[in-house]
Amino acid sequence: MTYEDYWYGDVMMVRAYYNADILRRKRINEELWLQGAYFCKALDSTVGNMFRQKGSQMAEYPSKPLELDYGMEEDDEAREAREEQEALYAEAYMNNMVFFGQKWGSKGV
């Protein structure tokens, strides 16, 4: 976010940049976690096989990518909290619209 955007831009841009940064950090964290999962599989299939006991099954590196859970299903508590927050935003917005609508046409606005 530039200096001009912060001081002279829309105030909601700050929240948008903040939320975008949170999503970016979450994505990087998940990518690094996935990289660690692949690294663990690689170590298990190489070093783990060197130290395995006789007769135990050998570990193999996955032949296809791991299945990812994208977390699209939202749990009930998170959904209710999000809906409650959206309702509060909508109520505040409508209260402002009514307030400014009552003063519309007067010299004060």
Secondary structure as the mmCIF struct_conf table of DSSP 4:
data_model
#
loop_
_struct_conf.conf_type_id
_struct_conf.id
_struct_conf.beg_label_comp_id
_struct_conf.beg_label_asym_id
_struct_conf.beg_label_seq_id
_struct_conf.end_label_comp_id
_struct_conf.end_label_asym_id
_struct_conf.end_label_seq_id
HELX_RH_AL_P HELX_RH_AL_P1 TYR A 3 TYR A 8
BEND BEND1 GLY A 9 GLY A 9
TURN_TY1_P TURN_TY1_P1 VAL A 11 VAL A 11
HELX_RH_AL_P HELX_RH_AL_P2 MET A 12 MET A 50
TURN_TY1_P TURN_TY1_P2 PHE A 51 PHE A 51
HELX_LH_PP_P HELX_LH_PP_P1 ARG A 52 GLN A 53
TURN_TY1_P TURN_TY1_P3 LYS A 54 GLY A 55
BEND BEND2 SER A 56 SER A 56
HELX_LH_PP_P HELX_LH_PP_P2 GLN A 57 ALA A 59
BEND BEND3 SER A 63 LYS A 64
HELX_LH_PP_P HELX_LH_PP_P3 PRO A 65 GLU A 67
BEND BEND4 GLU A 73 GLU A 73
HELX_LH_PP_P HELX_LH_PP_P4 GLU A 74 ASP A 75
HELX_RH_AL_P HELX_RH_AL_P3 ASP A 76 GLN A 102
TURN_TY1_P TURN_TY1_P4 LYS A 103 GLY A 105
BEND BEND5 SER A 106 SER A 106
TURN_TY1_P TURN_TY1_P5 LYS A 107 GLY A 108
#
